[in-house]
Amino acid sequence: MHLMSDLLKDWQPAPAGHKHVVSVSLGNSKRNARETFTLLGQPFILERLGTDGDSARAAELFRELDGKVDAFGLGGADLYVIADGKRYMFNNVRKLVANARTTPVLDGSGLKNTLERDAIAQLDPVLGWRSKRVLMVSAVDRFGMAEALAEHHADVVYGDLIFGLNIDRPIRTIGTLRTVAKLALPAITKLPQDWFYPTGEKQESSVEGKGTKYYAWADVIAGDTHYAKRYAPRNLQGKTILTQTITAADRDWMRERGVARLITTTPRMGSRNFATNVLEAMFVAMSGKKHALSETEYLDYIRQVGFKPEINEL
């Protein structure tokens, strides 16, 4: 198991009585973290292990830690996306997590469809969505947020064709987004996900010029942190960014580009805001179940722990 020697040489299991959640991510290992805290009386260790885009390493981590932790998160990839009530599975990602035979694997999709939808409603009295122009860099992987923005009458550009498929065609209505999802997702989910989503070193690089005019038009940039950063122009003066997983380095990046306000749909735990895959895995671990929870169960946990969007004036 030489592949694991560097990844797990210093790894420690959770102390007795703690629930242990490990997010195995295809993302950059520089973003790794391990935090200890107590939630609803239950001690937790939340941990992220990045593999720098190496899917073989990720697969081996699932194999090596299977049965040794309470729940896995899957970072840097979606196992499936929920669009307009239908679930689309990524075939290559399903193979990636196949080594987890005992410990459940959660990719955040269920929580995106509940917590993020709920966050948009909670933010309406603060932001007034009806008066806001929103660029959602990628919507099919966060359909709950996309639908909620439409329901609250925001002026939205969904950037899936622009940034995901390199077609300069803004999607302006939720109806068109539903149609695009229905037509494109059956084919897209058969392709490697890193064709569409930055992993490893790509998370630290940017592609300037692609969609810059849409960033300039928007008041709010919404969606995945890595996606938003990858295509962002240098000037984001006065913009609001609405996202989830954030590190101290991300905050510095936003300040340097002039971002006025950062809103995270997930709360800060220790030194960072963890991604939805980590929090979804945390709720499953808390429940003691070996599978994803229902939307009602996720919302019940969100209410119990009091998760609310976190607003930071930068």
LUMBAZA-485555 format. One record per residue: chain; x, y, z of N, C-alpha, C in turn. Coordinates in Angstrom, 1 decimal. Each point is the difference from the previous one (the first is absolute). Example, Ala and Ser with C-alpha at 12.3 -4.5 7.8 and 13.67 -1.06 7.14 Angstrom:
% LUMBAZA-485555
chaine_nc1_nc2_nc3_cac1_cac2_cac3_cc1_cc2_cc3
A_13.2_-5.7_7.8_-0.9_1.2_0.0_0.9_1.2_0.0
A_-0.4_1.1_-0.7_0.9_1.1_0.0_-0.8_1.1_0.8
***
This chain:
% LUMBAZA-485555
chaine_nc1_nc2_nc3_cac1_cac2_cac3_cc1_cc2_cc3
A_0.9_-1.2_0.0_-0.9_1.2_0.0_0.9_1.2_0.0
A_1.0_0.0_-0.9_0.9_1.2_0.0_-0.6_1.3_-0.4
A_-1.1_-0.1_-0.7_-0.8_1.2_-0.4_-0.4_0.8_1.2
A_-0.3_-0.7_1.1_-0.5_0.6_1.2_1.0_0.6_0.9
A_1.3_-0.4_-0.2_1.0_0.3_1.0_0.1_1.5_0.3
A_-0.1_0.8_-1.0_0.1_1.5_0.2_-1.3_0.6_0.5
A_-1.2_-0.6_-0.5_-1.2_0.6_0.4_-0.5_-0.3_1.4
A_0.4_-1.2_0.5_-0.5_-0.4_1.3_1.0_-0.2_1.0
A_1.3_0.3_-0.3_1.1_-0.3_1.0_-0.3_0.7_1.3
A_-0.6_1.2_0.0_-0.2_0.7_1.3_-1.5_0.0_0.4
A_-0.8_-0.7_-0.7_-1.5_0.0_0.2_-0.3_-0.7_1.3
A_-0.9_0.6_0.8_-0.4_-0.5_1.3_-1.5_-0.3_0.0
A_-0.4_-1.1_0.5_-1.5_-0.2_0.2_-0.5_0.9_1.0
A_-1.3_0.1_0.1_-0.7_0.9_0.9_0.1_-0.6_1.4
A_0.1_0.8_1.1_0.0_-0.5_1.3_-1.4_-0.7_0.3
A_0.0_-0.8_1.0_-1.2_-0.7_0.4_-1.1_1.0_0.3
A_-1.2_-0.3_-0.5_-1.2_0.8_0.2_-0.2_1.1_-1.0
A_1.0_0.2_-0.9_-0.2_1.0_-1.1_-0.5_-0.7_-1.3
A_-0.8_0.7_-0.7_-0.4_-0.4_-1.3_1.1_0.6_-1.0
A_0.4_-0.8_-0.9_1.1_0.4_-0.9_-0.5_0.1_-1.5
A_0.1_1.2_-0.6_-0.4_0.1_-1.4_1.2_0.4_-0.8
A_0.3_-0.7_-1.0_1.1_0.3_-0.9_-0.5_0.3_-1.4
A_0.3_1.2_-0.5_-0.3_0.3_-1.4_1.3_-0.3_-0.8
A_-0.2_-0.9_-0.9_1.0_-0.4_-1.0_-0.2_0.9_-1.3
A_0.9_0.9_-0.3_-0.2_1.0_-1.0_1.0_-0.2_-1.1
A_-0.5_0.2_-1.3_0.9_0.1_-1.1_0.7_1.4_-0.1
A_-0.3_0.8_0.9_0.5_1.4_0.0_1.4_0.1_0.6
A_0.5_1.2_0.1_1.4_0.3_0.4_0.2_-0.4_1.5
A_1.1_-0.7_0.2_0.3_-0.4_1.4_0.4_1.2_0.9
A_0.3_1.1_-0.6_0.3_1.2_0.8_-1.2_0.5_0.8
A_-1.2_-0.5_-0.4_-1.2_0.4_0.7_-0.4_-1.0_1.1
A_0.9_-0.9_0.3_-0.4_-1.0_1.0_-0.2_0.6_1.4
A_-0.9_-0.6_0.8_-0.3_0.5_1.3_-0.5_-1.2_0.9
A_0.1_0.3_1.3_-0.5_-1.0_1.0_-0.4_0.9_1.2
A_-1.3_-0.1_0.3_-0.6_0.8_1.0_-0.8_-0.9_1.0
A_0.1_0.4_1.3_-0.7_-0.7_1.1_-1.0_0.9_0.6
A_-1.2_-0.4_0.1_-1.0_0.8_0.7_-1.2_-0.9_0.4
A_-0.9_0.6_0.8_-1.2_-0.7_0.5_-1.3_0.6_-0.6
A_-0.9_-0.8_-0.5_-1.2_0.4_-0.6_-1.2_-0.8_0.6
A_-0.9_0.7_0.6_-1.2_-0.7_0.7_0.5_-1.0_1.0
A_1.1_0.3_0.7_0.5_-0.9_1.0_0.9_-1.1_-0.5
A_0.2_-0.1_-1.3_0.8_-1.1_-0.6_1.4_0.6_-0.5
A_1.1_-0.6_0.6_1.3_0.5_-0.5_0.3_-0.6_-1.4
A_0.5_0.9_-0.8_0.3_-0.4_-1.4_1.5_0.4_-0.3
A_0.5_-0.8_-1.0_1.2_0.4_-0.7_-0.4_0.1_-1.5
A_0.1_1.2_-0.6_-0.2_0.2_-1.4_1.4_0.1_-0.7
A_0.2_-0.8_-1.0_1.3_0.0_-0.7_-0.1_0.0_-1.5
A_0.9_0.7_-0.6_0.0_0.1_-1.5_1.4_-0.5_-0.4
A_0.0_-1.0_-1.0_1.3_-0.5_-0.5_-0.1_0.2_-1.6
A_0.8_0.9_-0.5_0.0_0.3_-1.4_1.1_-0.9_-0.7
A_-0.3_-0.4_-1.3_0.9_-0.9_-0.7_0.6_0.7_-1.3
A_-0.2_1.3_-0.1_0.6_0.8_-1.1_-0.4_-0.6_-1.4
A_-1.3_-0.4_-0.1_-0.5_-0.4_-1.3_0.3_-1.5_-0.3
A_0.7_-0.7_0.9_0.4_-1.4_-0.2_-1.2_-0.9_0.4
A_-0.7_-0.5_-1.0_-1.2_-0.8_0.3_0.4_-1.4_0.6
A_1.2_-0.5_-0.4_0.4_-1.3_0.6_0.3_0.1_1.4
A_0.6_1.1_0.4_0.3_0.3_1.5_-1.3_0.1_0.7
A_-1.0_0.7_-0.6_-1.3_0.2_0.7_-0.7_-1.4_0.2
A_0.1_-0.8_-1.0_-0.6_-1.4_0.1_0.7_-0.8_1.1
A_1.3_0.1_0.1_0.7_-0.7_1.0_-0.3_0.5_1.4
A_-0.3_1.3_0.1_-0.4_0.6_1.3_-1.3_-0.6_0.5
A_-0.9_-0.1_-1.0_-1.3_-0.6_0.4_0.2_-1.4_0.4
A_0.9_-0.7_-0.7_0.2_-1.4_0.4_0.6_-0.1_1.4
A_1.1_0.8_0.2_0.7_-0.1_1.3_-0.8_0.4_1.2
A_-0.8_1.0_-0.2_-0.8_0.5_1.2_-1.4_-0.5_0.1
A_-0.4_-0.9_-0.9_-1.3_-0.6_0.1_-0.2_-0.7_1.3
A_-1.1_0.3_0.7_-0.2_-0.7_1.3_0.7_0.6_1.1
A_1.0_0.9_-0.2_0.7_0.6_1.1_-0.5_1.4_0.3
A_-0.9_0.6_-0.8_-0.6_1.2_0.3_-1.5_-0.1_-0.1
A_-0.7_1.0_0.5_-1.5_-0.1_0.1_-0.7_0.4_-1.3
A_0.6_0.9_-0.8_-0.6_0.4_-1.3_1.1_0.6_-0.8
A_-0.1_-0.2_-1.3_0.9_0.7_-1.0_-0.7_1.1_-0.6
A_0.7_1.1_-0.3_-0.5_1.0_-0.9_0.8_-0.2_-1.3
A_-0.6_0.4_-1.1_0.7_0.0_-1.3_0.2_1.4_-0.5
A_1.2_0.5_-0.1_0.3_1.3_-0.4_0.6_0.1_-1.4
A_-0.2_1.1_-0.7_0.6_0.2_-1.3_-0.7_-0.8_-1.1
A_-1.1_-0.6_0.3_-0.8_-0.7_-1.0_-1.4_-0.2_0.6
A_-0.9_-0.2_-0.9_-1.4_-0.4_0.4_-0.2_-1.4_-0.4
A_-0.6_-0.8_1.0_-0.4_-1.3_-0.3_-1.2_0.0_-0.9
A_-0.9_0.9_0.3_-1.2_0.3_-0.9_-0.4_1.4_0.2
A_-0.8_0.5_-0.9_-0.7_1.3_0.1_-1.5_-0.2_-0.1
A_-0.7_0.8_0.8_-1.4_0.0_0.0_-0.5_1.3_-0.8
A_-0.6_-0.3_-1.1_-0.5_1.1_-0.8_-1.5_-0.2_-0.4
A_-0.8_1.0_0.4_-1.4_-0.1_-0.2_-0.6_-1.3_0.6
A_0.4_-0.3_1.1_-0.5_-1.2_0.7_0.5_-1.3_-0.5
A_0.9_-0.1_-1.0_0.5_-1.2_-0.5_1.5_-0.1_0.4
A_0.4_-1.2_0.3_1.4_-0.3_0.4_0.8_-0.5_-1.2
A_1.2_0.6_-0.3_0.9_-0.5_-1.0_1.3_-0.4_0.6
A_0.4_-1.3_-0.3_1.2_-0.5_0.6_1.2_0.1_-0.9
A_1.2_0.5_0.5_1.2_0.0_-0.7_0.7_-1.4_0.0
A_0.1_-0.6_-1.1_0.5_-1.4_0.0_1.4_-0.2_0.5
A_0.9_0.9_-0.4_1.4_-0.1_0.4_0.1_0.3_1.5
A_-0.8_0.8_0.6_0.1_0.3_1.4_-0.6_-1.2_0.8
A_-1.0_-0.6_-0.5_-0.5_-1.2_0.7_1.1_-1.1_0.1
A_0.9_-0.1_-1.0_1.1_-1.0_0.1_1.0_0.5_1.0
A_0.2_1.3_0.1_1.0_0.6_0.9_-0.3_-0.4_1.4
A_-1.3_0.0_0.4_-0.4_-0.2_1.4_-0.3_-1.5_0.3
A_0.1_-0.8_-1.0_-0.4_-1.4_0.1_0.8_-0.8_1.1
A_1.1_0.5_0.4_0.8_-0.6_1.1_-0.6_0.2_1.4
A_-0.9_0.9_0.1_-0.7_0.3_1.3_-1.2_-1.0_0.1
A_0.2_-1.1_0.6_-1.0_-1.0_0.1_-0.8_0.0_1.3
A_0.6_0.6_1.0_-0.7_0.0_1.3_-0.4_1.4_0.4
A_0.9_1.0_-0.2_-0.2_1.3_0.4_-0.8_0.8_-1.0
A_-1.1_0.7_0.3_-0.8_0.7_-1.0_0.8_1.2_-0.6
A_-0.2_0.3_-1.3_0.7_1.1_-0.7_-1.1_1.0_-0.4
A_0.2_1.3_0.4_-0.9_1.1_-0.3_0.7_1.0_-0.7
A_-0.6_0.5_-1.1_0.7_1.0_-0.9_-0.6_1.4_0.2
A_-0.9_0.2_0.9_-0.6_1.3_0.3_-1.2_0.3_-0.9
A_-0.4_-0.8_-0.9_-1.1_0.2_-0.9_-1.3_0.2_0.8
A_-0.3_-0.8_1.0_-1.2_0.0_0.8_-0.1_1.3_0.8
A_1.2_0.4_0.5_0.0_1.3_0.8_-0.1_1.2_-0.8
A_0.6_0.0_-1.2_-0.1_1.1_-1.0_-1.5_0.3_-0.3
A_-0.8_-1.1_-0.1_-1.4_0.1_-0.4_-0.9_0.5_1.2
A_0.6_0.0_1.2_-0.8_0.4_1.2_0.6_1.3_0.6
A_1.2_-0.1_0.5_0.7_1.1_0.7_0.1_1.2_-0.9
A_0.5_-0.2_-1.2_0.2_1.2_-0.9_-1.3_0.6_-0.4
A_-1.0_-0.8_-0.3_-1.3_0.5_-0.3_-0.6_0.8_1.1
A_0.2_-0.5_1.2_-0.4_0.7_1.2_0.7_1.3_0.3
A_1.3_0.0_-0.4_0.9_1.2_0.2_-0.5_1.1_-0.8
A_-0.4_-0.2_-1.3_-0.5_1.0_-0.9_-1.2_0.7_0.6
A_-0.9_-0.8_0.6_-1.2_0.6_0.6_0.4_0.8_1.2
A_0.9_-0.4_0.9_0.4_0.7_1.1_0.7_1.3_-0.3
A_0.7_0.0_-1.2_0.7_1.2_-0.4_-0.8_1.1_-0.7
A_-1.3_-0.4_-0.4_-0.8_1.0_-0.7_-0.3_1.3_0.8
A_-0.3_-0.1_1.3_-0.2_1.3_0.7_1.3_0.9_0.1
A_1.1_-0.7_-0.1_1.3_0.8_0.1_0.4_0.6_-1.3
A_0.0_-0.9_-1.1_0.5_0.4_-1.3_-1.1_0.6_-0.9
A_-1.2_-0.5_0.1_-1.1_0.4_-0.9_0.3_-0.6_-1.4
A_-0.2_-1.3_-0.2_0.4_-0.6_-1.2_-0.7_0.6_-1.3
A_-1.2_0.6_0.2_-0.7_0.6_-1.2_0.8_1.1_-0.6
A_0.9_0.6_0.8_0.8_1.2_-0.5_1.4_-0.4_-0.4
A_0.3_-1.3_0.0_1.4_-0.4_-0.2_0.2_-0.8_-1.3
A_1.2_0.3_-0.6_0.4_-0.7_-1.2_1.0_-1.1_0.5
A_-0.3_-1.2_-0.4_0.8_-1.1_0.6_0.6_-0.9_-1.2
A_1.3_-0.2_0.1_0.7_-0.9_-0.9_0.2_-1.3_0.8
A_-0.7_-1.1_-0.4_0.2_-1.3_0.6_0.9_-0.8_-1.0
A_1.3_-0.1_0.4_1.0_-0.5_-0.9_-0.4_-1.4_-0.5
A_-0.5_-0.9_0.9_-0.5_-1.3_-0.4_-1.2_-0.3_0.8
A_-1.1_-0.3_-0.7_-1.3_-0.2_0.7_-0.5_-1.4_0.1
A_0.4_-0.9_-1.0_-0.6_-1.3_0.0_0.5_-0.9_1.2
A_1.1_0.4_0.6_0.5_-0.7_1.2_-0.5_0.6_1.3
A_-0.8_1.1_-0.1_-0.6_0.6_1.2_-1.4_0.5_-0.4
A_-0.8_-1.0_-0.4_-1.3_0.4_-0.6_-0.9_0.6_1.0
A_0.2_-0.4_1.3_-0.8_0.6_1.1_0.2_1.5_0.1
A_1.2_0.4_-0.1_0.4_1.5_0.0_-0.6_0.6_-1.2
A_0.2_-0.6_-1.2_-0.5_0.6_-1.2_-1.5_0.2_0.0
A_-0.7_-1.0_0.4_-1.5_0.2_0.1_-0.4_1.0_1.0
A_0.7_0.1_1.2_-0.4_0.9_1.0_0.3_1.5_-0.5
A_1.1_0.2_-0.7_0.2_1.3_-0.5_-1.1_0.5_-1.0
A_-0.4_-1.0_-0.8_-1.1_0.3_-1.0_-1.3_0.3_0.8
A_-0.3_-0.8_1.0_-1.2_0.2_0.8_0.0_1.3_0.7
A_1.1_0.6_0.4_0.1_1.2_0.6_0.3_1.2_-0.9
A_-0.2_-0.3_-1.3_-0.1_1.0_-1.1_1.4_0.8_-0.2
A_1.1_-0.7_0.3_1.3_0.6_-0.4_0.1_0.0_-1.5
A_0.8_1.0_-0.5_0.4_0.0_-1.4_1.2_-0.8_-0.2
A_-0.1_-1.3_-0.5_1.1_-0.9_0.1_0.5_-0.4_-1.4
A_1.3_-0.1_-0.1_0.7_-0.7_-1.2_0.5_-1.3_0.6
A_-0.5_-1.1_-0.6_0.6_-1.3_0.4_1.1_-0.3_-1.0
A_1.2_-0.2_0.5_1.2_0.0_-0.9_0.4_-1.4_-0.5
A_-0.8_-1.0_0.1_0.4_-1.4_-0.3_0.5_-0.1_-1.4
A_-0.6_0.6_-1.0_0.5_-0.2_-1.4_1.3_0.9_-0.2
A_0.0_1.1_0.7_1.2_0.9_-0.2_1.2_-0.6_0.6
A_0.0_-0.4_1.2_1.2_-0.5_0.7_0.2_-1.5_-0.1
A_-1.1_-0.8_0.0_0.1_-1.4_-0.1_0.3_-0.6_-1.4
A_-0.7_0.6_-1.0_0.2_-0.5_-1.4_0.6_1.0_-0.9
A_0.4_1.2_0.5_0.7_1.0_-0.9_-0.8_0.5_-1.1
A_-1.3_0.1_0.3_-1.0_0.6_-1.0_-0.5_1.3_0.6
A_0.2_1.1_-0.7_-0.4_1.3_0.6_-1.4_0.2_-0.2
A_-0.8_-0.7_0.7_-1.5_0.1_0.0_-0.5_0.0_1.4
A_-0.3_1.2_0.5_-0.5_0.0_1.4_-1.4_-0.6_0.1
A_-0.3_-0.7_1.0_-1.3_-0.6_0.3_-0.7_1.0_1.0
A_-1.1_0.5_-0.4_-0.7_1.1_0.7_-1.2_-0.4_0.8
A_-0.5_-1.2_-0.2_-1.2_-0.4_0.7_0.2_-1.4_0.6
A_-0.8_-0.3_1.1_0.1_-1.3_0.6_-0.6_-1.1_-0.9
A_-1.0_0.4_-0.9_-0.5_-0.9_-0.9_1.0_-0.5_-1.1
A_0.8_1.0_-0.5_1.0_-0.4_-0.9_1.1_-0.8_0.6
A_0.3_0.3_1.3_1.0_-0.9_0.7_-0.5_-1.4_0.2
A_-1.3_-0.1_0.3_-0.6_-1.4_0.1_0.2_-0.7_-1.3
A_-0.3_0.7_-1.1_0.1_-0.7_-1.3_1.4_-0.4_-0.4
A_1.0_0.9_0.3_1.4_-0.3_-0.2_0.4_-1.2_0.8
A_-0.4_0.0_1.3_0.4_-1.1_0.9_-0.6_-1.3_-0.6
A_-1.2_0.0_-0.4_-0.7_-1.2_-0.5_0.7_-0.6_-1.2
A_0.5_1.0_-0.9_0.6_-0.5_-1.3_1.5_-0.3_0.2
A_0.7_0.7_0.9_1.4_-0.1_0.0_0.5_-1.0_1.1
A_-0.7_-0.1_1.1_0.6_-0.8_1.1_0.1_-1.5_-0.3
A_-0.9_-0.6_-0.7_0.2_-1.4_-0.3_1.3_-0.3_-0.7
A_0.4_0.9_-0.9_1.3_-0.1_-0.7_1.2_0.4_0.9
A_-0.1_1.1_0.6_1.1_0.6_0.8_0.4_-1.0_1.1
A_-1.0_-0.6_0.7_0.4_-0.9_1.1_0.7_-1.3_-0.4
A_0.1_-0.2_-1.3_0.8_-1.1_-0.5_1.4_0.3_-0.3
A_0.4_1.3_0.1_1.3_0.5_-0.2_0.7_0.3_1.3
A_1.4_0.0_0.0_0.8_0.3_1.2_-0.4_1.3_0.5
A_-0.3_0.2_1.4_-0.4_1.2_0.5_1.0_1.1_-0.1
A_1.3_-0.4_0.0_1.0_1.1_0.0_0.1_0.7_-1.4
A_-0.8_-0.4_-0.9_-0.2_0.8_-1.2_-0.7_1.3_0.2
A_-0.8_0.0_1.1_-0.9_1.1_0.3_0.3_0.7_1.3
A_0.7_-0.7_0.9_0.3_0.6_1.3_1.4_0.0_0.4
A_0.6_1.1_0.5_1.4_0.1_0.3_0.4_-0.9_1.2
A_1.0_-0.9_-0.2_0.5_-0.8_1.0_1.5_0.3_0.1
A_0.6_-0.5_1.2_1.5_0.1_0.1_0.5_1.4_-0.2
A_1.1_0.2_-0.8_0.6_1.3_-0.2_-0.9_1.0_-0.7
A_-1.0_-0.5_-0.8_-0.9_0.9_-0.7_-0.8_0.9_1.0
A_-0.1_-0.5_1.3_-0.7_0.8_1.0_0.8_1.2_0.3
A_1.3_0.1_-0.3_0.8_1.1_0.4_0.3_0.9_-1.2
A_-0.5_-0.4_-1.2_0.2_0.8_-1.2_-1.3_0.7_-0.5
A_0.1_1.0_-0.8_-1.2_0.7_-0.5_0.0_0.0_-1.5
A_-1.1_0.2_-0.6_-0.2_0.1_-1.4_-0.7_1.4_-0.2
A_0.8_1.0_-0.2_-0.5_1.4_-0.1_-0.6_0.2_-1.4
A_-1.0_0.9_-0.1_-0.6_0.3_-1.2_-1.2_-0.8_-0.4
A_-0.1_-1.2_0.6_-1.2_-0.8_-0.3_-1.2_0.4_0.8
A_-0.9_0.7_-0.6_-1.2_0.4_0.8_0.2_1.2_0.9
A_1.1_0.8_-0.3_0.3_1.2_0.8_-1.2_1.0_0.0
A_-0.6_0.1_-1.1_-1.1_1.0_-0.1_-1.2_-0.4_0.9
A_-0.2_-1.3_0.2_-1.1_-0.4_0.9_0.4_0.3_1.5
A_1.3_-0.2_0.3_0.4_0.4_1.4_-0.2_1.5_0.2
A_0.3_0.8_-1.0_-0.1_1.4_0.1_-1.5_0.5_0.1
A_-0.8_-0.7_-0.7_-1.5_0.3_0.1_-0.6_-0.4_1.4
A_0.5_-1.0_0.6_-0.7_-0.5_1.2_0.3_0.8_1.3
A_-1.0_0.0_0.9_0.2_0.5_1.3_0.5_-1.1_0.9
A_-0.5_-1.2_-0.2_0.4_-1.1_0.8_0.5_-1.2_-0.9
A_1.1_-0.6_0.4_0.6_-1.1_-0.6_-0.4_-1.2_0.9
A_-0.7_-1.0_-0.5_-0.5_-1.1_0.8_0.5_-1.3_-0.5
A_0.2_-0.9_0.9_0.4_-1.4_-0.4_1.3_-0.5_0.6
A_0.5_-1.0_-0.6_1.2_-0.7_0.6_1.2_1.0_0.0
A_0.8_-0.1_1.1_1.1_0.9_0.2_1.0_-0.1_-1.1
A_0.4_-1.3_-0.3_1.1_-0.2_-1.0_-0.4_0.4_-1.4
A_-1.3_-0.2_-0.3_-0.5_0.4_-1.3_0.0_1.5_-0.1
A_-0.5_0.6_1.0_-0.1_1.5_0.0_1.4_0.6_-0.1
A_1.0_-0.5_0.7_1.3_0.6_0.0_0.7_-0.3_-1.3
A_-0.2_-1.2_-0.6_0.7_-0.4_-1.2_-0.3_1.0_-1.2
A_-1.2_0.5_-0.1_-0.4_0.8_-1.2_-0.1_1.5_0.4
A_0.4_0.4_1.2_-0.2_1.4_0.4_1.0_0.9_-0.5
A_-0.4_1.2_-0.4_1.0_1.0_-0.4_0.7_0.6_1.2
A_1.0_0.8_-0.2_0.7_0.5_1.1_-0.8_1.1_0.8
A_-0.9_0.7_-0.7_-0.8_1.0_0.7_-1.3_-0.5_0.4
A_-0.2_-0.2_1.3_-1.3_-0.4_0.5_-0.5_1.1_1.0
A_0.3_1.2_-0.3_-0.2_1.1_0.9_-1.5_0.1_0.3
A_-0.4_0.0_1.3_-1.3_0.2_0.5_-0.9_-1.3_-0.2
A_0.5_-1.1_-0.4_-0.9_-1.2_-0.3_-0.2_-0.7_1.3
A_-1.1_-0.8_0.0_-0.3_-0.9_1.1_0.2_-1.4_-0.5
A_0.7_-0.9_0.7_0.2_-1.4_-0.4_-0.8_-0.8_1.0
A_-0.9_-0.9_-0.5_-0.8_-0.9_0.7_0.5_-1.4_-0.3
A_0.6_-0.7_1.0_0.6_-1.3_-0.2_-0.1_-0.8_1.2
A_0.9_-1.1_0.1_0.0_-0.9_1.2_1.3_-0.2_0.6
A_0.9_-0.8_-0.6_1.3_-0.3_0.7_1.0_1.1_-0.2
A_0.5_0.5_1.1_0.9_1.2_0.0_1.1_-0.2_0.9
A_1.2_0.3_-0.4_1.2_0.0_0.9_0.5_1.4_0.2
A_1.0_0.2_0.8_0.5_1.3_0.3_0.6_0.6_-1.3
A_0.7_-0.9_-0.8_0.6_0.4_-1.3_-1.1_0.5_-1.0
A_-1.2_-0.6_0.0_-1.1_0.4_-0.8_-0.4_1.4_0.4
A_-0.1_0.3_1.3_-0.4_1.3_0.4_1.0_1.1_-0.4
A_1.3_-0.4_0.1_1.1_1.0_-0.5_-0.2_0.2_-1.5
A_-0.2_-1.0_-0.8_-0.2_0.1_-1.4_-1.2_1.0_-0.3
A_-1.1_-0.2_0.7_-1.1_0.9_-0.2_0.3_1.5_0.3
A_0.7_0.2_1.1_0.3_1.3_0.4_0.9_0.7_-1.0
A_1.0_-0.8_-0.5_0.9_0.5_-1.0_-0.7_0.5_-1.3
A_-1.1_-0.7_-0.3_-0.8_0.4_-1.3_-1.1_0.9_0.3
A_-0.1_0.5_1.2_-1.0_1.0_0.3_-1.4_-0.4_0.4
A_-0.2_-1.3_0.2_-1.3_-0.6_0.4_-0.4_0.8_1.3
A_-1.3_0.4_0.0_-0.5_0.8_1.1_-0.6_-0.9_1.1
A_-0.6_-1.1_-0.4_-0.7_-0.8_1.0_0.1_-1.5_-0.4
A_0.2_-0.8_1.0_0.0_-1.4_-0.2_-1.1_-0.6_0.8
A_-0.8_-0.8_-0.6_-1.1_-0.7_0.7_0.2_-1.5_-0.2
A_0.1_-0.8_1.1_0.1_-1.4_-0.1_-1.2_-0.7_0.5
A_-0.5_-1.0_-0.8_-1.2_-0.8_0.4_0.3_-1.0_1.1
A_1.3_-0.3_0.2_0.4_-0.8_1.1_0.7_0.8_1.1
A_-0.1_-0.4_1.2_0.6_0.8_1.1_1.5_-0.3_0.2
A_0.7_0.9_0.6_1.4_-0.2_0.3_0.1_-1.0_1.1
A_0.9_-1.0_-0.2_0.3_-1.0_1.1_1.5_0.0_0.2
A_0.4_0.6_1.1_1.5_0.1_0.2_0.5_1.1_-0.9
A_1.0_-0.4_-0.8_0.7_1.0_-0.9_-0.7_0.2_-1.3
A_-1.0_-0.8_-0.4_-0.5_0.1_-1.3_-1.5_-0.4_-0.1
A_-0.6_0.3_-1.2_-1.3_-0.4_-0.3_0.1_-1.3_-0.9
A_-0.5_-1.1_0.5_0.1_-1.3_-0.7_-1.1_0.0_-1.1
A_0.3_-0.9_-1.0_-0.9_-0.2_-1.1_-1.2_-0.8_0.4
A_-1.1_0.1_-0.8_-1.2_-0.7_0.3_0.2_-1.5_0.1
A_1.0_-0.6_-0.8_0.2_-1.4_0.1_0.5_-0.4_1.5
A_0.7_0.8_0.6_0.5_-0.2_1.4_-1.2_0.0_1.0
A_-0.8_1.1_-0.2_-1.1_0.2_0.9_-1.1_-1.1_-0.2
A_-0.2_-0.4_-1.2_-1.0_-1.1_-0.3_0.5_-1.3_0.7
A_1.3_-0.3_-0.2_0.6_-1.2_0.7_-0.1_0.2_1.5
A_0.2_1.2_0.5_-0.2_0.2_1.5_-1.4_-0.4_0.5
A_-1.0_0.5_-0.8_-1.4_-0.3_0.4_-0.3_-1.5_-0.1
A_0.5_-0.6_-1.0_-0.2_-1.5_-0.1_0.7_-0.7_1.1
A_1.3_0.4_0.4_0.7_-0.6_1.1_-0.8_0.2_1.3
A_-0.5_1.2_0.2_-0.8_0.3_1.2_-1.2_-0.9_0.1
A_-0.6_-0.3_-1.1_-1.3_-0.8_0.0_0.3_-1.5_0.2
A_1.3_-0.4_-0.2_0.3_-1.4_0.1_-0.4_-0.9_-1.1
A_-0.6_0.6_-1.1_-0.4_-0.7_-1.1_1.2_-0.2_-1.0
A_-0.2_-1.0_-0.9_1.0_-0.3_-1.0_-0.3_0.4_-1.4
A_-0.9_1.0_-0.1_-0.4_0.5_-1.3_-0.4_1.5_0.1
A_-0.2_0.6_-1.2_-0.5_1.4_0.0_-1.3_0.1_0.7
A_-0.3_1.2_0.6_-1.2_0.3_0.7_-1.0_0.6_-1.0
A_-1.2_0.1_0.4_-1.1_0.6_-0.8_0.2_1.5_0.2
A_-0.7_0.8_-0.9_0.1_1.4_0.0_-0.6_0.5_1.4
A_-1.1_-0.6_0.4_-0.6_0.4_1.3_1.0_-0.2_1.1
A_0.7_-1.1_0.0_1.0_-0.3_1.1_1.1_1.0_0.0
A_0.5_0.4_-1.2_1.1_1.0_-0.1_-0.5_1.3_0.6
A_-1.2_0.4_-0.5_-0.6_1.3_0.5_-0.2_0.0_1.5
A_-0.3_-1.2_0.6_-0.2_-0.1_1.4_1.3_0.3_0.7
A_1.1_-0.6_-0.5_1.3_0.2_0.6_0.4_1.4_-0.1
A_-0.2_0.6_-1.2_0.4_1.4_-0.2_-0.7_0.9_1.0
A_-1.3_-0.3_0.3_-0.7_0.8_1.0_0.5_-0.2_1.4
A_0.3_-1.3_0.3_0.5_-0.3_1.3_1.3_0.7_0.4
A_0.9_0.0_-1.0_1.3_0.6_0.3_0.1_1.5_-0.3
A_-1.1_0.5_-0.6_-0.1_1.4_-0.3_0.9_0.6_-1.1
A_0.3_-0.8_-1.0_0.8_0.5_-1.1_-0.7_1.1_-0.7
A_0.7_1.1_-0.2_-0.5_1.1_-0.8_1.1_0.6_-0.9
A_-0.3_0.6_-1.0_1.0_0.6_-0.9_0.9_1.0_0.9
A_1.3_0.0_-0.3_0.9_0.8_0.7_0.5_1.2_-0.9
A_-0.3_1.2_0.5_0.3_1.2_-0.9_1.2_0.7_0.6
A_1.0_0.2_-0.9_1.3_0.6_0.3_0.2_1.3_-0.8
A_0.0_1.1_0.6_0.4_1.2_-0.8_1.5_0.1_-0.1
A_0.5_0.0_-1.2_1.5_-0.1_-0.2_0.6_1.4_-0.1
***
